């Protein structure tokens, strides 16, 4: 019965895959960039499901044929081969069904996007800024291990090191779908470098991971953007300080959720190339507006995963980094490991894998598959 129920859910999948395959080669569809991108994403999702569906149907056919041979055949060699094929196909079936069930759950449309990551020091003053810097290093090392590209948009250094806040973009395959689990308040327990008495302090930093808006996600009247240029400060040679490569963007935007018109101010000093800084400032503007306009969606994600940023207060925590014990604890799934040094060096995949498994289990339960 479970098999028939699953097969009924798969009806029409291959037909839709063939339809989308034809549509994405249609010149009229290619000319409509928004529709074309949407269909190519659907094609990618359907291709995985179609491949899994065909393999599943083949396994079911093999099982049926093996049963038929065992029922009708008297030749022991043929019966032995059929029994072996039956055992092999039957053993694979549960994993194949699990894969198909997960593929049948509608994917979060944001998962395939690049991400904008914002890290801010919360409770704890200088130590919180230092910890925010540690988190930034952790994420950049993790991204490097995944082959993703990181680019800092803006930052404000802490008085004793680290960052009061730092904003950077991450570009790669399915970035947001993986990094989204890092949104929330991260708490650290350790003896700060600024502590003279050797006492363990508790500090916090907030991490916000937002899907990067693509050019066609929202409409911006670029003619209404006011641009200023300025000299970038900090390290980077004489050109950084003498050439006006830094850009400041001002844009008046009416929030559709509140009806209030507000001024958006974005600065970018990421590169020594002014046009590139303008391009990246525009990308941040699109992401900012996209996030605001999709606040209802973001709120829904927040309530479901309980991982979006609330405040910098240490009580609203998703994960604790305990240095004296060398322990990492993710409070959403009661996940605890004792490899803090490796974790802070970017080895965070196992924790993310556990979070994905936990969320998939909830999705399967909700979908009643």
Secondary structure as a PSIPRED ss2 file (coil, helix, strand):
# PSIPRED VFORMAT (PSIPRED V4.0)

   1 X C   1.000  0.000  0.000
   2 X H   0.000  1.000  0.000
   3 X H   0.000  1.000  0.000
   4 X H   0.000  1.000  0.000
   5 X H   0.000  1.000  0.000
   6 X H   0.000  1.000  0.000
   7 X H   0.000  1.000  0.000
   8 X H   0.000  1.000  0.000
   9 X H   0.000  1.000  0.000
  10 X H   0.000  1.000  0.000
  11 X C   1.000  0.000  0.000
  12 X C   1.000  0.000  0.000
  13 X H   0.000  1.000  0.000
  14 X H   0.000  1.000  0.000
  15 X H   0.000  1.000  0.000
  16 X H   0.000  1.000  0.000
  17 X H   0.000  1.000  0.000
  18 X H   0.000  1.000  0.000
  19 X H   0.000  1.000  0.000
  20 X H   0.000  1.000  0.000
  21 X H   0.000  1.000  0.000
  22 X H   0.000  1.000  0.000
  23 X H   0.000  1.000  0.000
  24 X C   1.000  0.000  0.000
  25 X C   1.000  0.000  0.000
  26 X C   1.000  0.000  0.000
  27 X H   0.000  1.000  0.000
  28 X H   0.000  1.000  0.000
  29 X H   0.000  1.000  0.000
  30 X H   0.000  1.000  0.000
  31 X H   0.000  1.000  0.000
  32 X C   1.000  0.000  0.000
  33 X H   0.000  1.000  0.000
  34 X H   0.000  1.000  0.000
  35 X H   0.000  1.000  0.000
  36 X H   0.000  1.000  0.000
  37 X H   0.000  1.000  0.000
  38 X H   0.000  1.000  0.000
  39 X H   0.000  1.000  0.000
  40 X H   0.000  1.000  0.000
  41 X H   0.000  1.000  0.000
  42 X H   0.000  1.000  0.000
  43 X H   0.000  1.000  0.000
  44 X H   0.000  1.000  0.000
  45 X H   0.000  1.000  0.000
  46 X H   0.000  1.000  0.000
  47 X H   0.000  1.000  0.000
  48 X H   0.000  1.000  0.000
  49 X H   0.000  1.000  0.000
  50 X H   0.000  1.000  0.000
  51 X H   0.000  1.000  0.000
  52 X H   0.000  1.000  0.000
  53 X H   0.000  1.000  0.000
  54 X H   0.000  1.000  0.000
  55 X H   0.000  1.000  0.000
  56 X H   0.000  1.000  0.000
  57 X H   0.000  1.000  0.000
  58 X H   0.000  1.000  0.000
  59 X H   0.000  1.000  0.000
  60 X H   0.000  1.000  0.000
  61 X H   0.000  1.000  0.000
  62 X H   0.000  1.000  0.000
  63 X H   0.000  1.000  0.000
  64 X H   0.000  1.000  0.000
  65 X H   0.000  1.000  0.000
  66 X H   0.000  1.000  0.000
  67 X H   0.000  1.000  0.000
  68 X H   0.000  1.000  0.000
  69 X H   0.000  1.000  0.000
  70 X H   0.000  1.000  0.000
  71 X H   0.000  1.000  0.000
  72 X H   0.000  1.000  0.000
  73 X C   1.000  0.000  0.000
  74 X C   1.000  0.000  0.000
  75 X C   1.000  0.000  0.000
  76 X H   0.000  1.000  0.000
  77 X H   0.000  1.000  0.000
  78 X H   0.000  1.000  0.000
  79 X H   0.000  1.000  0.000
  80 X H   0.000  1.000  0.000
  81 X H   0.000  1.000  0.000
  82 X H   0.000  1.000  0.000
  83 X H   0.000  1.000  0.000
  84 X H   0.000  1.000  0.000
  85 X H   0.000  1.000  0.000
  86 X H   0.000  1.000  0.000
  87 X H   0.000  1.000  0.000
  88 X H   0.000  1.000  0.000
  89 X H   0.000  1.000  0.000
  90 X H   0.000  1.000  0.000
  91 X H   0.000  1.000  0.000
  92 X H   0.000  1.000  0.000
  93 X H   0.000  1.000  0.000
  94 X H   0.000  1.000  0.000
  95 X H   0.000  1.000  0.000
  96 X H   0.000  1.000  0.000
  97 X H   0.000  1.000  0.000
  98 X H   0.000  1.000  0.000
  99 X H   0.000  1.000  0.000
 100 X H   0.000  1.000  0.000
 101 X H   0.000  1.000  0.000
 102 X H   0.000  1.000  0.000
 103 X H   0.000  1.000  0.000
 104 X H   0.000  1.000  0.000
 105 X C   1.000  0.000  0.000
 106 X C   1.000  0.000  0.000
 107 X C   1.000  0.000  0.000
 108 X C   1.000  0.000  0.000
 109 X C   1.000  0.000  0.000
 110 X C   1.000  0.000  0.000
 111 X C   1.000  0.000  0.000
 112 X C   1.000  0.000  0.000
 113 X C   1.000  0.000  0.000
 114 X C   1.000  0.000  0.000
 115 X E   0.000  0.000  1.000
 116 X E   0.000  0.000  1.000
 117 X E   0.000  0.000  1.000
 118 X E   0.000  0.000  1.000
 119 X E   0.000  0.000  1.000
 120 X E   0.000  0.000  1.000
 121 X E   0.000  0.000  1.000
 122 X C   1.000  0.000  0.000
 123 X C   1.000  0.000  0.000
 124 X C   1.000  0.000  0.000
 125 X C   1.000  0.000  0.000
 126 X H   0.000  1.000  0.000
 127 X H   0.000  1.000  0.000
 128 X H   0.000  1.000  0.000
 129 X H   0.000  1.000  0.000
 130 X H   0.000  1.000  0.000
 131 X H   0.000  1.000  0.000
 132 X H   0.000  1.000  0.000
 133 X H   0.000  1.000  0.000
 134 X H   0.000  1.000  0.000
 135 X H   0.000  1.000  0.000
 136 X H   0.000  1.000  0.000
 137 X H   0.000  1.000  0.000
 138 X H   0.000  1.000  0.000
 139 X H   0.000  1.000  0.000
 140 X H   0.000  1.000  0.000
 141 X H   0.000  1.000  0.000
 142 X H   0.000  1.000  0.000
 143 X H   0.000  1.000  0.000
 144 X H   0.000  1.000  0.000
 145 X H   0.000  1.000  0.000
 146 X H   0.000  1.000  0.000
 147 X C   1.000  0.000  0.000
 148 X C   1.000  0.000  0.000
 149 X E   0.000  0.000  1.000
 150 X E   0.000  0.000  1.000
 151 X E   0.000  0.000  1.000
 152 X E   0.000  0.000  1.000
 153 X E   0.000  0.000  1.000
 154 X E   0.000  0.000  1.000
 155 X E   0.000  0.000  1.000
 156 X E   0.000  0.000  1.000
 157 X E   0.000  0.000  1.000
 158 X C   1.000  0.000  0.000
 159 X C   1.000  0.000  0.000
 160 X C   1.000  0.000  0.000
 161 X C   1.000  0.000  0.000
 162 X C   1.000  0.000  0.000
 163 X E   0.000  0.000  1.000
 164 X E   0.000  0.000  1.000
 165 X E   0.000  0.000  1.000
 166 X E   0.000  0.000  1.000
 167 X E   0.000  0.000  1.000
 168 X E   0.000  0.000  1.000
 169 X E   0.000  0.000  1.000
 170 X E   0.000  0.000  1.000
 171 X E   0.000  0.000  1.000
 172 X C   1.000  0.000  0.000
 173 X C   1.000  0.000  0.000
 174 X C   1.000  0.000  0.000
 175 X H   0.000  1.000  0.000
 176 X H   0.000  1.000  0.000
 177 X H   0.000  1.000  0.000
 178 X H   0.000  1.000  0.000
 179 X H   0.000  1.000  0.000
 180 X H   0.000  1.000  0.000
 181 X H   0.000  1.000  0.000
 182 X H   0.000  1.000  0.000
 183 X C   1.000  0.000  0.000
 184 X E   0.000  0.000  1.000
 185 X E   0.000  0.000  1.000
 186 X E   0.000  0.000  1.000
 187 X E   0.000  0.000  1.000
 188 X E   0.000  0.000  1.000
 189 X E   0.000  0.000  1.000
 190 X E   0.000  0.000  1.000
 191 X C   1.000  0.000  0.000
 192 X C   1.000  0.000  0.000
 193 X C   1.000  0.000  0.000
 194 X C   1.000  0.000  0.000
 195 X C   1.000  0.000  0.000
 196 X C   1.000  0.000  0.000
 197 X C   1.000  0.000  0.000
 198 X C   1.000  0.000  0.000
 199 X C   1.000  0.000  0.000
 200 X C   1.000  0.000  0.000
 201 X E   0.000  0.000  1.000
 202 X E   0.000  0.000  1.000
 203 X E   0.000  0.000  1.000
 204 X E   0.000  0.000  1.000
 205 X E   0.000  0.000  1.000
 206 X E   0.000  0.000  1.000
 207 X E   0.000  0.000  1.000
 208 X E   0.000  0.000  1.000
 209 X E   0.000  0.000  1.000
 210 X E   0.000  0.000  1.000
 211 X E   0.000  0.000  1.000
 212 X C   1.000  0.000  0.000
 213 X C   1.000  0.000  0.000
 214 X C   1.000  0.000  0.000
 215 X C   1.000  0.000  0.000
 216 X C   1.000  0.000  0.000
 217 X C   1.000  0.000  0.000
 218 X C   1.000  0.000  0.000
 219 X C   1.000  0.000  0.000
 220 X C   1.000  0.000  0.000
 221 X C   1.000  0.000  0.000
 222 X H   0.000  1.000  0.000
 223 X H   0.000  1.000  0.000
 224 X H   0.000  1.000  0.000
 225 X C   1.000  0.000  0.000
 226 X E   0.000  0.000  1.000
 227 X E   0.000  0.000  1.000
 228 X E   0.000  0.000  1.000
 229 X E   0.000  0.000  1.000
 230 X E   0.000  0.000  1.000
 231 X C   1.000  0.000  0.000
 232 X C   1.000  0.000  0.000
 233 X C   1.000  0.000  0.000
 234 X C   1.000  0.000  0.000
 235 X C   1.000  0.000  0.000
 236 X C   1.000  0.000  0.000
 237 X C   1.000  0.000  0.000
 238 X H   0.000  1.000  0.000
 239 X H   0.000  1.000  0.000
 240 X H   0.000  1.000  0.000
 241 X H   0.000  1.000  0.000
 242 X H   0.000  1.000  0.000
 243 X C   1.000  0.000  0.000
 244 X C   1.000  0.000  0.000
 245 X C   1.000  0.000  0.000
 246 X E   0.000  0.000  1.000
 247 X E   0.000  0.000  1.000
 248 X E   0.000  0.000  1.000
 249 X E   0.000  0.000  1.000
 250 X E   0.000  0.000  1.000
 251 X E   0.000  0.000  1.000
 252 X E   0.000  0.000  1.000
 253 X E   0.000  0.000  1.000
 254 X E   0.000  0.000  1.000
 255 X C   1.000  0.000  0.000
 256 X C   1.000  0.000  0.000
 257 X C   1.000  0.000  0.000
 258 X C   1.000  0.000  0.000
 259 X C   1.000  0.000  0.000
 260 X C   1.000  0.000  0.000
 261 X E   0.000  0.000  1.000
 262 X E   0.000  0.000  1.000
 263 X E   0.000  0.000  1.000
 264 X E   0.000  0.000  1.000
 265 X E   0.000  0.000  1.000
 266 X E   0.000  0.000  1.000
 267 X E   0.000  0.000  1.000
 268 X E   0.000  0.000  1.000
 269 X C   1.000  0.000  0.000
 270 X C   1.000  0.000  0.000
 271 X C   1.000  0.000  0.000
 272 X C   1.000  0.000  0.000
 273 X C   1.000  0.000  0.000
 274 X H   0.000  1.000  0.000
 275 X H   0.000  1.000  0.000
 276 X H   0.000  1.000  0.000
 277 X H   0.000  1.000  0.000
 278 X H   0.000  1.000  0.000
 279 X H   0.000  1.000  0.000
 280 X H   0.000  1.000  0.000
 281 X H   0.000  1.000  0.000
 282 X H   0.000  1.000  0.000
 283 X H   0.000  1.000  0.000
 284 X H   0.000  1.000  0.000
 285 X H   0.000  1.000  0.000
 286 X H   0.000  1.000  0.000
 287 X H   0.000  1.000  0.000
 288 X H   0.000  1.000  0.000
 289 X H   0.000  1.000  0.000
 290 X H   0.000  1.000  0.000
 291 X H   0.000  1.000  0.000
 292 X H   0.000  1.000  0.000
 293 X H   0.000  1.000  0.000
 294 X C   1.000  0.000  0.000
 295 X H   0.000  1.000  0.000
 296 X H   0.000  1.000  0.000
 297 X H   0.000  1.000  0.000
 298 X H   0.000  1.000  0.000
 299 X H   0.000  1.000  0.000
 300 X H   0.000  1.000  0.000
 301 X H   0.000  1.000  0.000
 302 X H   0.000  1.000  0.000
 303 X H   0.000  1.000  0.000
 304 X H   0.000  1.000  0.000
 305 X H   0.000  1.000  0.000
 306 X C   1.000  0.000  0.000
 307 X C   1.000  0.000  0.000
 308 X C   1.000  0.000  0.000
 309 X C   1.000  0.000  0.000
 310 X C   1.000  0.000  0.000
 311 X C   1.000  0.000  0.000
 312 X C   1.000  0.000  0.000
 313 X C   1.000  0.000  0.000
 314 X C   1.000  0.000  0.000
 315 X C   1.000  0.000  0.000
 316 X C   1.000  0.000  0.000
 317 X E   0.000  0.000  1.000
 318 X E   0.000  0.000  1.000
 319 X E   0.000  0.000  1.000
 320 X E   0.000  0.000  1.000
 321 X E   0.000  0.000  1.000
 322 X E   0.000  0.000  1.000
 323 X C   1.000  0.000  0.000
 324 X C   1.000  0.000  0.000
 325 X C   1.000  0.000  0.000
 326 X C   1.000  0.000  0.000
 327 X E   0.000  0.000  1.000
 328 X E   0.000  0.000  1.000
 329 X E   0.000  0.000  1.000
 330 X E   0.000  0.000  1.000
 331 X C   1.000  0.000  0.000
 332 X C   1.000  0.000  0.000
 333 X C   1.000  0.000  0.000
 334 X C   1.000  0.000  0.000
 335 X E   0.000  0.000  1.000
 336 X E   0.000  0.000  1.000
 337 X E   0.000  0.000  1.000
 338 X C   1.000  0.000  0.000
 339 X C   1.000  0.000  0.000
 340 X H   0.000  1.000  0.000
 341 X H   0.000  1.000  0.000
 342 X H   0.000  1.000  0.000
 343 X H   0.000  1.000  0.000
 344 X H   0.000  1.000  0.000
 345 X C   1.000  0.000  0.000
 346 X C   1.000  0.000  0.000
 347 X C   1.000  0.000  0.000
 348 X C   1.000  0.000  0.000
 349 X H   0.000  1.000  0.000
 350 X H   0.000  1.000  0.000
 351 X H   0.000  1.000  0.000
 352 X H   0.000  1.000  0.000
 353 X H   0.000  1.000  0.000
 354 X H   0.000  1.000  0.000
 355 X H   0.000  1.000  0.000
 356 X H   0.000  1.000  0.000
 357 X H   0.000  1.000  0.000
 358 X H   0.000  1.000  0.000
 359 X H   0.000  1.000  0.000
 360 X H   0.000  1.000  0.000
 361 X H   0.000  1.000  0.000
 362 X H   0.000  1.000  0.000
 363 X H   0.000  1.000  0.000
 364 X H   0.000  1.000  0.000
 365 X H   0.000  1.000  0.000
 366 X H   0.000  1.000  0.000
 367 X H   0.000  1.000  0.000
 368 X C   1.000  0.000  0.000
 369 X C   1.000  0.000  0.000
